Amino acid sequence: MVSERGLEVLRVIVEDYVATREPVGSKAIVERHGFGVSSATIRNDMAALEEDGLIAAPHTSSGRIPTDKGYRAFVDQISALRPLSAAQRHAIESFMGQAVDLDDVLARTVRLLSQLTSQLAVIEYPTLSVQRVRHVELLPLGPTKAMTVLIADGGRVEQRIVDLAAPVDEAFLGEVRAKANSLLQGLALDEAQAALERFPGQFAPAQRELVAQLAAQLGEQAGSDRQSRLVVAGAANLARTEPDFPGSITPVLEAIEEQVTLLRLFSELEAEQHGIAVSIGHEHGGFGLGETSVLAGQYTAPGGRSRIGLIGPTRMDYPGNIVAIRAVARYLSRLLGEEE
């Protein structure tokens, strides 16, 4: 069993290696961290850590680096987290507050999280099928062309352009818009999709073909379920960490391109302490990401909870990244109207 001082030695090895990418030796530990014991004593602690599989010696150095098991022990003993600075919190509020719709919110969220952490950031779209219709808009774009806009209560805006079988005027679109809002406002999106199938029956027979075209377009928008879609940002960050991957970074990039793989991995992660799931290296090796660490939190939208997280090399700033995910997820939840 590793001693309390041994765990402290592991902590400084992880922190120093994350900061420098250089293997850490006993002499450096004594000089930098002042344990109050000799380097020989620290070497004994390091030997015990190595025997337990928590650190290992690279071939080219007498120093030691953490193993996946060592990173896991380090993460499990994180007790306190340093909050984001006032400047970082202000940057989140300023950048996110400029978003205009859900697409923009999520795009800004992953870009911001990637910038804060220097990792690849991933966010899952909220489940739209349980959101409700807030408003429908029909806009004329020409004699036989119109734009259909469906706005959900989570801020999601779906807009399409439809080519109509016959000319329409603004008065006709206004009548369809008024009746559509009367019918659909407050309905869940799947309920709205079903209601739109019956919608043309509210109009005179001569109008039903045109109304059916508009209703079909709105029905497709209501049925546009984004729950299995991810937004990713920061691939350049991952590329810059290529030296942290002993083999090739290509399999990692290929796995990230497979959104189904990421969604399945995210769905299997369970939150640990601090509300963030952390999976390290071999713990999720079956997904083709065995040389990475995956951190995942949750944000809340009117449709429920969805994932937000990071993917990077196992050599990463775990405490800082956990703090960043929590802060961004909390602000995103507030922005979408559902404080965690």
Residue pairs with C-beta under 8 A, 6 or more apart in sequence:
2 10
2 48
2 49
2 52
2 54
2 73
3 45
3 48
5 35
5 37
5 45
6 45
6 48
6 49
7 73
7 77
8 35
9 29
9 35
9 42
9 45
9 46
9 49
10 49
10 54
10 55
10 66
10 70
10 73
10 74
11 74
11 77
12 24
12 29
12 32
12 33
13 24
13 29
13 46
13 49
13 55
13 64
13 65
13 66
13 70
14 66
14 70
14 71
14 74
16 22
16 24
16 28
16 29
16 32
17 23
17 24
17 65
17 66
17 315
18 315
18 316
18 317
21 243
21 244
21 315
22 61
22 63
23 57
23 58
23 61
23 62
23 63
23 64
23 65
24 63
24 64
24 65
25 61
25 62
25 63
25 64
26 39
26 40
26 42
26 43
26 46
27 39
28 63
29 35
29 39
29 42
30 37
30 38
30 39
30 42
35 41
35 42
46 55
46 64
49 55
49 64
49 70
50 56
50 57
50 64
52 69
53 67
53 69
53 70
54 66
54 67
54 69
54 70
54 73
55 64
55 65
55 66
55 67
55 70
56 64
56 65
56 67
57 63
57 64
57 65
58 65
66 74
66 314
66 315
68 280
68 281
68 282
68 283
68 314
71 280
71 281
71 293
71 314
71 318
72 280
72 283
74 318
75 272
75 278
75 280
75 318
76 273
78 273
78 274
78 318
78 319
78 322
81 274
81 319
81 322
81 323
82 319
82 320
82 323
83 323
83 327
84 92
84 323
84 324
84 327
88 116
88 327
89 327
91 112
92 112
92 327
92 328
92 331
93 331
95 108
95 112
96 105
96 108
96 109
96 112
96 331
96 332
96 335
97 335
98 108
99 105
99 108
99 335
101 155
101 156
101 157
102 126
102 154
102 155
102 156
102 157
102 336
103 156
103 157
105 155
105 332
105 335
105 336
106 123
106 125
106 231
107 231
107 233
109 121
109 123
109 231
109 308
109 328
109 332
110 121
110 122
110 123
110 231
110 232
110 233
110 234
111 121
111 233
111 234
112 328
113 121
113 123
113 233
113 234
113 308
113 310
113 324
113 325
113 328
114 120
114 121
114 233
114 234
114 237
115 234
116 324
116 328
117 310
117 312
117 317
117 320
117 321
117 324
118 234
118 237
118 240
119 234
119 237
119 238
119 310
119 311
119 312
119 316
119 321
120 232
120 233
120 234
120 235
120 237
120 238
120 256
120 310
120 311
120 312
121 232
121 233
121 234
121 308
121 309
121 310
122 230
122 231
122 232
122 262
122 266
122 307
122 308
122 309
122 310
122 311
123 230
123 231
123 299
123 306
123 307
123 308
123 309
124 227
124 229
124 230
124 263
124 266
124 306
124 307
124 308
125 226
125 227
125 228
125 229
125 230
125 231
125 306
126 154
126 156
126 226
126 227
126 301
126 302
126 303
126 304
126 306
126 336
127 225
127 226
127 227
127 303
127 304
127 306
128 152
128 154
128 156
128 189
128 224
128 225
128 226
128 227
128 303
129 188
129 189
129 190
129 225
129 227
129 303
130 188
130 189
130 302
130 303
130 304
131 152
131 153
131 154
131 156
131 188
131 189
131 301
131 302
131 303
132 152
132 153
132 186
132 187
132 188
132 189
132 302
133 150
133 151
133 152
133 153
133 184
133 185
133 186
133 187
133 189
133 192
133 222
134 151
134 152
134 153
134 185
135 149
135 150
135 151
135 181
135 185
136 148
136 149
136 150
136 151
136 177
136 180
136 181
136 184
136 185
136 218
137 147
137 148
137 149
137 151
137 177
138 146
138 147
138 148
138 149
138 173
138 174
138 176
138 177
138 180
138 214
139 146
139 147
139 149
139 173
140 146
140 168
140 169
140 170
140 173
141 147
141 161
143 167
143 168
144 163
144 164
144 165
144 166
144 167
144 168
145 161
145 162
145 163
145 164
146 161
146 162
146 164
146 168
146 173
146 214
147 159
147 160
147 161
147 162
148 159
148 160
148 161
148 162
148 214
148 217
148 218
148 221
149 157
149 158
149 159
150 157
150 158
150 159
150 218
150 221
150 222
151 157
151 158
152 158
152 189
152 302
153 302
153 337
154 301
154 302
154 303
154 336
154 337
155 336
155 337
156 226
158 221
158 222
158 224
159 221
160 217
160 220
160 221
162 213
162 214
162 217
164 210
164 213
164 214
165 209
165 210
165 213
166 209
166 210
168 210
172 207
172 210
176 203
176 211
176 214
179 199
179 202
179 203
180 196
180 199
180 214
180 215
180 218
183 195
183 199
183 202
184 192
184 195
184 196
184 218
187 195
189 222
189 223
189 225
190 222
190 223
192 218
192 219
192 222
193 219
193 222
193 223
196 215
196 216
196 218
196 219
196 222
197 215
197 219
199 211
199 215
200 207
200 208
200 211
200 212
200 215
201 208
202 211
203 211
227 303
227 306
228 259
228 260
228 263
229 259
230 259
230 262
230 263
232 256
235 253
235 256
237 312
238 249
238 252
238 253
238 256
238 311
238 312
239 249
241 249
241 312
241 313
241 315
242 249
244 291
244 313
244 314
244 315
245 252
245 291
245 313
246 291
247 291
251 288
252 288
252 289
252 291
252 292
254 288
255 261
255 262
255 287
255 288
255 289
256 262
256 289
256 311
258 288
261 287
261 288
262 311
264 287
265 279
265 284
265 287
265 289
265 294
266 294
266 296
266 307
266 309
267 307
268 284
269 277
269 279
269 294
269 296
269 307
270 277
271 277
271 296
271 297
271 298
272 278
274 322
274 326
275 297
275 298
275 326
276 295
276 296
276 297
276 322
276 325
276 326
277 294
277 295
277 296
277 297
277 309
278 293
278 294
278 295
278 318
278 322
279 293
279 294
279 295
279 296
280 293
280 314
281 290
281 291
281 292
281 293
281 314
282 290
284 290
284 294
289 311
291 313
291 314
292 311
292 312
292 313
292 314
293 311
293 312
293 313
293 314
293 316
293 318
294 309
294 310
294 311
295 309
295 310
295 318
295 321
295 322
295 325
296 307
296 308
296 309
296 310
296 325
297 307
297 308
297 309
297 325
297 326
297 329
298 305
298 306
298 307
298 308
298 329
298 340
299 305
299 306
299 308
299 329
299 330
299 332
299 333
299 336
299 340
300 333
300 336
300 338
300 339
300 340
301 333
301 336
301 337
301 338
302 336
302 337
302 338
308 325
308 328
308 329
308 332
309 325
310 316
310 321
310 324
310 325
312 321
329 340
330 339
330 340
333 339
333 340
